[in-house]
Amino acid sequence: MKWEASSLSMQASFNHGGFYPQLLKEIPCDLFSQLQTIKNHLQPYTTRAYIVGGAVRDLVRHHIENKKIPIVDLDIEVYGIDPKDFEKIMDQLGAKGVGKSFFVYKYHERIDISLPRIESKVGHGHRGFRVELAKDEKEASRRRDFCMNALMLNVFDGKFLDFWGGVEDIKRRRIRIIDEEKFKEDSLRVLRGMQFSARLGYRIEKKSCEIMRSIALDDLSHERVFWEFEKMFQGAYPHFGLYYLTHLKIDRKIFNKDFSKLFFSSALELLKAKNGYEPHLKKFYFLYILANKAHLPYRFFLDRLHTPNEYYKIFRYQKALAHVRTDRYVAALALRFGLKDFLGNYVKDVKMRAKKWGFWESKLQAVSAKELMNEGFSGKALGEELRRRNLMFIRNHFKGRQ
């Protein structure tokens, strides 16, 4: 009860700033221990060090949405310190520089430590920025994409900073741009809006949508585009991601296709499907469902997103899910692979039939290649005879079965 009262009190007062050292205690033990070490090294120089970005957002979401959200990494910004002193501290910590011109260091793989910066667009692409050190917390937070991602939590005393109404946006389950001009400087932020919506189940504010629709995406590298799409594929609210894929005109800019007319049927299928996903295939189902609804080959999407080879391997033998499914249909699919690797296995009856007949873990093989080789088959003839015998087995064994 004490925790619940404390949580309710925090919900009520987040908007007004304040001190929340209890939020720091909710950081996982291993990260908290590393944070203590960082604090000890910084304390002789400054007490203006803040956890920023997604970790603070998710700590706040934990209280407002009353759900446990894992904190897997931390971003720390350090203010009021000379760059030379900062480098010396990072060297003492054993932190590794990962963006030295931007004063960014990685500590124990899961904590990034940096000096605050202001970025100004001076060229094409995501590298075309001039970077300067920021002296003021509000000034530095303006460069972030969305208000919910600009929250700051002081690592020394738990002082909580919210310059742009990010807490109110979390309460309203809303995604909202901080600064239009800063936002437009990095077009990747449009895709970030889409994937945040799919991950958090938040809606993008109307004016922010208008700004995002106006931004071209032709300056983005293939890798950056794919990374954001893959985050969307694994989101808990894939139908939200699909909505903004079409509403923000990302489909037209990336695929040169308009999928808006497919939204309702595809969104309904995504909603029905998500409780039947196999964990090892979760990131592949979104494209499978969209491609089938659009009647487009899977490779169309894989080529345009420049996906890694694992996507091509998974989609190589996939078939569209039939409207009418029988034991015979499932057995025919099982000639390709065990049905645990079939992307249509989110449908309950497919899984049930596959497990019933033993096609779930491994593919159907009524006769082995070794047996046929003993009969004198080899090369291309071996493959053809193997398939013929297996199909004959299916026709005979599953004749008339539903």
C-alpha positions as MATLAB code, in Angstrom:
seq = 'MKWEASSLSMQASFNHGGFYPQLLKEIPCDLFSQLQTIKNHLQPYTTRAYIVGGAVRDLVRHHIENKKIPIVDLDIEVYGIDPKDFEKIMDQLGAKGVGKSFFVYKYHERIDISLPRIESKVGHGHRGFRVELAKDEKEASRRRDFCMNALMLNVFDGKFLDFWGGVEDIKRRRIRIIDEEKFKEDSLRVLRGMQFSARLGYRIEKKSCEIMRSIALDDLSHERVFWEFEKMFQGAYPHFGLYYLTHLKIDRKIFNKDFSKLFFSSALELLKAKNGYEPHLKKFYFLYILANKAHLPYRFFLDRLHTPNEYYKIFRYQKALAHVRTDRYVAALALRFGLKDFLGNYVKDVKMRAKKWGFWESKLQAVSAKELMNEGFSGKALGEELRRRNLMFIRNHFKGRQ';
ca = [
       0.000    0.000    0.000;
       2.863    2.393    0.793;
       4.345    1.846   -2.665;
       0.936    2.416   -4.305;
       0.454    5.680   -2.378;
       3.934    6.816   -3.342;
       3.310    5.889   -6.966;
       0.037    7.832   -7.073;
       1.742   10.836   -5.499;
       4.475   10.728   -8.158;
       1.874   10.496  -10.929;
       0.149   13.607   -9.622;
       3.287   15.712   -9.280;
       5.577   14.723  -12.171;
       4.305   17.649  -14.235;
       5.510   20.142  -11.650;
       9.112   18.949  -11.554;
      10.525   18.027   -8.155;
      12.912   15.457   -6.748;
      12.360   11.719   -7.252;
      15.347    9.774   -5.868;
      13.070    6.712   -5.669;
      13.111    6.573   -9.472;
      16.853    5.960   -9.349;
      16.268    2.977   -7.058;
      14.113    1.357   -9.726;
      17.102    1.012  -12.054;
      18.274   -2.651  -12.232;
      20.954   -3.549   -9.660;
      23.814   -4.056  -12.121;
      23.186   -0.716  -13.866;
      22.641    1.036  -10.529;
      26.007   -0.230   -9.258;
      27.736    1.102  -12.385;
      25.857    4.383  -11.992;
      27.232    4.728   -8.442;
      30.779    4.358   -9.761;
      30.165    7.037  -12.394;
      28.722    9.396   -9.747;
      31.778    8.940   -7.528;
      34.087    9.922  -10.382;
      31.979   12.925  -11.418;
      31.225   14.371   -7.998;
      34.473   16.364   -7.560;
      33.704   18.190  -10.817;
      29.907   18.578  -11.134;
      26.535   17.543   -9.743;
      24.708   18.263  -13.019;
      24.589   14.791  -14.556;
      21.295   13.438  -15.881;
      19.841   10.209  -17.155;
      18.085   11.197  -20.391;
      16.061    9.643  -23.176;
      14.232    6.327  -23.184;
      15.222    5.174  -19.688;
      13.594    8.188  -18.009;
      10.559    7.904  -20.272;
      10.121    4.258  -19.304;
      10.622    4.913  -15.579;
       7.787    7.448  -15.801;
       5.650    5.078  -17.882;
       6.111    2.468  -15.169;
       4.270    4.733  -12.719;
       1.701    6.270  -15.052;
       0.766    3.072  -16.910;
       1.268    0.866  -13.840;
       3.331   -1.711  -15.717;
       6.832   -3.017  -15.223;
       9.049   -1.856  -18.076;
      12.601   -3.232  -18.202;
      15.429   -0.675  -18.228;
      18.183   -2.230  -20.331;
      20.564    0.706  -20.840;
      21.199    4.284  -19.753;
      22.202    7.518  -21.493;
      23.868   10.069  -19.218;
      24.535   13.721  -20.073;
      27.078   15.632  -17.980;
      26.870   19.429  -17.602;
      29.147   22.088  -16.140;
      32.410   20.298  -16.825;
      35.390   21.111  -19.030;
      35.884   18.694  -21.975;
      39.471   17.998  -20.873;
      38.337   17.078  -17.366;
      35.586   14.949  -18.899;
      38.109   13.040  -21.010;
      40.290   12.489  -17.961;
      37.338   11.106  -15.961;
      36.321    8.814  -18.802;
      39.883    7.535  -19.003;
      39.883    6.840  -15.247;
      36.581    4.986  -15.579;
      37.887    2.900  -18.462;
      35.056    4.128  -20.671;
      35.549    3.670  -24.391;
      35.114    6.602  -26.787;
      32.520    5.749  -29.441;
      32.035    9.250  -30.830;
      34.921   11.299  -29.577;
      34.126   14.361  -31.677;
      30.709   14.287  -30.002;
      32.186   13.497  -26.540;
      30.335   10.162  -26.307;
      31.728    7.263  -24.284;
      30.466    3.770  -23.534;
      30.849    2.313  -20.049;
      30.353   -1.446  -19.474;
      28.420   -1.848  -22.757;
      25.062   -0.588  -21.428;
      25.758    2.987  -20.334;
      26.542    5.863  -22.704;
      28.055    8.997  -21.140;
      28.328   12.243  -23.070;
      28.614   15.988  -22.830;
      25.426   17.795  -23.925;
      25.458   19.053  -27.473;
      23.631   21.263  -29.936;
      23.426   19.985  -33.503;
      22.942   22.237  -36.532;
      22.295   20.909  -40.037;
      25.036   21.987  -42.453;
      25.035   19.204  -45.068;
      23.208   16.242  -46.582;
      22.459   13.037  -44.668;
      22.757   12.060  -41.027;
      26.435   13.051  -40.858;
      25.884   16.575  -42.140;
      25.737   18.288  -38.739;
      27.830   20.869  -36.929;
      28.118   19.928  -33.255;
      28.684   22.344  -30.382;
      28.637   21.867  -26.624;
      25.479   23.016  -24.840;
      25.690   24.847  -21.531;
      22.015   24.752  -20.572;
      19.750   21.724  -19.935;
      16.737   23.159  -21.754;
      18.862   24.219  -24.715;
      20.289   20.700  -25.029;
      16.923   18.968  -24.624;
      15.496   20.947  -27.559;
      17.526   18.826  -30.007;
      15.638   15.654  -29.040;
      12.886   14.333  -31.267;
       9.758   13.974  -29.101;
       8.673   15.550  -25.829;
       8.390   12.174  -24.083;
      12.075   11.540  -24.880;
      13.328   14.858  -23.456;
      12.778   14.075  -19.762;
      15.848   14.332  -17.493;
      16.633   12.760  -14.107;
      19.598   13.969  -12.045;
      21.749   11.002  -10.964;
      22.845   12.720   -7.732;
      19.599   13.951   -6.172;
      16.772   12.666   -8.386;
      15.841   16.162   -9.637;
      13.347   15.699  -12.473;
      13.248   18.076  -15.463;
      10.423   18.248  -18.009;
      10.742   21.346  -20.210;
       8.352   20.306  -22.997;
       5.389   18.558  -21.353;
       6.669   15.038  -21.885;
       4.924   13.667  -18.791;
       1.574   14.992  -19.985;
       2.185   13.311  -23.347;
       2.848    9.991  -21.608;
      -0.372   10.388  -19.628;
      -2.237   11.046  -22.864;
      -0.345    8.266  -24.711;
       0.710   10.861  -27.268;
       3.805   11.450  -29.434;
       4.580   15.114  -30.062;
       7.473   16.949  -31.744;
       9.473   19.387  -29.593;
      10.858   21.770  -32.197;
       9.772   21.680  -35.848;
      12.988   23.049  -37.318;
      15.258   20.811  -35.229;
      13.071   17.809  -36.005;
      13.304   18.377  -39.764;
      17.090   18.267  -39.625;
      17.055   14.462  -39.308;
      14.452   12.713  -41.453;
      15.005    9.418  -39.609;
      12.802   10.867  -36.867;
       9.747   10.243  -39.068;
      10.476    6.512  -38.955;
      11.172    6.761  -35.220;
       7.672    8.163  -34.746;
       6.235    5.169  -36.583;
       8.184    2.593  -34.560;
       7.546    4.316  -31.210;
       3.832    4.167  -31.952;
       4.100    0.426  -32.691;
       6.140   -0.221  -29.548;
       4.261    1.984  -27.063;
       0.743    2.069  -28.502;
       0.808    5.894  -28.606;
      -0.873    8.120  -31.179;
       1.073   10.858  -32.977;
      -0.342   14.338  -32.405;
      -2.078   15.883  -35.437;
       0.300   18.817  -36.014;
       3.299   16.496  -35.632;
       1.799   14.204  -38.278;
       1.510   17.138  -40.687;
       5.160   18.032  -40.151;
       6.301   14.421  -40.569;
       4.326   13.939  -43.794;
       6.139   16.918  -45.333;
       9.622   15.437  -44.799;
      11.431   13.577  -47.600;
      13.181   10.335  -46.682;
      15.587   10.073  -49.601;
      18.672   11.089  -47.593;
      18.583    8.049  -45.295;
      20.957    5.107  -45.563;
      19.456    1.658  -46.094;
      20.782    0.496  -42.726;
      19.098    3.297  -40.783;
      15.759    2.704  -42.520;
      15.837   -1.024  -41.828;
      16.761   -0.591  -38.136;
      13.659    1.513  -37.506;
      11.404   -0.857  -39.448;
      12.699   -3.839  -37.490;
      11.863   -2.083  -34.212;
       8.342   -1.598  -35.549;
       8.070   -5.266  -36.564;
       8.721   -6.293  -32.957;
       6.360   -3.754  -31.384;
       3.475   -4.780  -29.115;
       1.052   -2.684  -31.225;
       1.891   -3.536  -34.861;
      -1.420   -2.125  -36.146;
      -0.355    1.304  -34.845;
       2.862    0.998  -36.842;
       0.914    0.000  -39.941;
      -1.399    2.987  -39.527;
       1.477    5.465  -39.443;
       3.286    3.643  -42.245;
       0.378    4.766  -44.444;
      -0.785    7.945  -42.653;
       2.687    9.522  -42.741;
       3.121    8.409  -46.383;
       6.167    6.349  -45.502;
       4.820    3.541  -47.699;
       4.921    5.818  -50.748;
       8.402    7.138  -49.956;
      10.059    3.787  -49.170;
       8.089    1.262  -51.282;
       6.523    3.547  -53.914;
       3.169    1.975  -52.968;
       0.029    3.202  -51.249;
      -1.123    0.604  -48.721;
      -3.855    2.755  -47.135;
      -6.690    0.725  -48.702;
      -5.240   -2.409  -47.102;
      -5.081   -0.881  -43.638;
      -8.268   -2.230  -42.067;
      -7.941   -5.813  -43.300;
      -4.210   -5.917  -42.511;
      -4.617   -4.285  -39.099;
      -7.340   -6.772  -38.181;
      -5.100   -9.667  -39.207;
      -2.176   -8.245  -37.202;
      -4.417   -7.922  -34.143;
      -5.698  -11.486  -34.508;
      -2.223  -12.813  -35.167;
      -0.120  -11.310  -32.382;
      -1.222  -13.722  -29.647;
      -0.187  -16.662  -31.831;
       3.315  -15.480  -32.708;
       6.213  -17.860  -32.190;
       8.954  -15.860  -30.388;
      11.743  -16.795  -32.821;
       9.663  -15.527  -35.766;
       8.124  -12.406  -34.199;
       9.959   -9.866  -36.340;
       8.927  -11.571  -39.601;
       5.128  -11.762  -39.221;
       4.429   -8.091  -40.038;
       5.928   -8.309  -43.534;
       4.353  -11.716  -44.126;
       0.860  -10.405  -43.401;
       1.305   -7.135  -45.306;
       2.799   -8.866  -48.371;
      -0.065  -11.377  -48.501;
      -2.709   -8.660  -48.159;
      -0.992   -6.594  -50.871;
      -0.557   -9.659  -53.128;
       3.100   -8.787  -53.539;
       6.075  -11.179  -53.473;
       7.952  -11.205  -50.177;
      11.131  -10.265  -51.981;
       9.553   -6.938  -52.994;
       9.699   -5.820  -49.353;
      13.010   -7.475  -48.525;
      14.804   -5.834  -51.443;
      13.444   -2.363  -50.738;
      14.292   -2.573  -47.036;
      17.692   -4.151  -47.748;
      17.069   -6.709  -45.029;
      19.845   -8.991  -43.756;
      20.155  -12.530  -45.122;
      18.175  -14.069  -42.263;
      15.026  -12.480  -43.741;
      15.690  -13.997  -47.153;
      16.284  -17.405  -45.564;
      13.033  -17.301  -43.590;
      10.916  -16.067  -46.511;
      12.475  -18.341  -49.118;
       9.985  -21.199  -48.690;
       6.997  -19.317  -47.268;
       3.548  -19.650  -48.818;
       0.484  -17.468  -48.336;
      -1.926  -18.761  -45.725;
      -4.887  -20.506  -47.352;
      -8.439  -19.444  -46.445;
      -9.503  -23.091  -46.164;
      -7.013  -25.259  -44.285;
      -7.074  -29.048  -44.066;
      -4.723  -31.727  -42.760;
      -3.700  -32.330  -46.348;
      -2.831  -28.631  -46.799;
      -0.697  -28.631  -43.640;
       1.035  -31.860  -44.676;
       1.920  -30.337  -48.071;
       3.448  -27.340  -46.316;
       5.427  -29.708  -44.110;
       7.328  -30.940  -47.179;
       9.189  -27.598  -46.974;
       9.858  -27.307  -43.232;
       8.542  -28.040  -39.794;
       5.489  -25.825  -39.262;
       7.157  -24.045  -36.318;
       8.975  -22.112  -39.085;
       5.861  -21.382  -41.174;
       4.809  -17.742  -40.869;
       1.158  -18.715  -41.135;
       1.427  -20.680  -37.895;
      -0.135  -17.843  -35.876;
      -3.490  -19.388  -36.830;
      -4.540  -21.869  -34.147;
      -5.743  -24.644  -36.437;
      -2.424  -24.700  -38.360;
      -0.505  -25.230  -35.145;
      -3.020  -27.788  -33.897;
      -2.927  -29.848  -37.103;
       0.880  -29.694  -37.333;
       1.324  -30.944  -33.768;
      -1.354  -33.603  -34.221;
       0.449  -35.176  -37.183;
       4.021  -34.536  -36.040;
       4.843  -31.799  -38.561;
       5.562  -29.079  -36.001;
       9.212  -29.680  -35.140;
      10.416  -31.278  -38.381;
       9.283  -31.529  -41.966;
       7.384  -34.441  -43.466;
       9.546  -37.125  -44.991;
       7.564  -40.253  -45.893;
      10.616  -41.668  -47.633;
      14.249  -40.723  -47.078;
      16.819  -39.763  -49.690;
      19.007  -42.609  -48.434;
      16.295  -45.160  -49.223;
      15.937  -43.821  -52.763;
      19.687  -43.783  -53.286;
      19.689  -47.481  -52.372;
      17.113  -47.928  -55.134;
      19.524  -46.311  -57.603;
      18.248  -42.732  -57.758;
      20.748  -39.859  -57.828;
      21.140  -36.205  -58.810;
      18.085  -34.386  -60.132;
      16.135  -37.630  -60.460;
      16.618  -38.257  -56.734;
      15.016  -34.909  -55.808;
      12.117  -35.396  -58.207;
      11.398  -38.931  -56.971;
      11.621  -37.824  -53.331;
       8.994  -35.155  -53.924;
       6.775  -37.495  -56.003;
       6.730  -40.162  -53.279;
       6.037  -37.649  -50.526;
       3.153  -36.119  -52.490;
       1.777  -39.575  -53.205;
       1.967  -40.353  -49.476;
      -0.001  -37.166  -48.697;
      -2.678  -37.925  -51.306;
      -3.153  -41.441  -49.982;
      -2.779  -40.831  -46.243;
      -4.818  -37.607  -46.022;
      -7.459  -38.426  -48.621;
     -10.718  -36.809  -47.587;
      -9.342  -35.487  -44.282;
     -10.411  -32.013  -43.186;
];
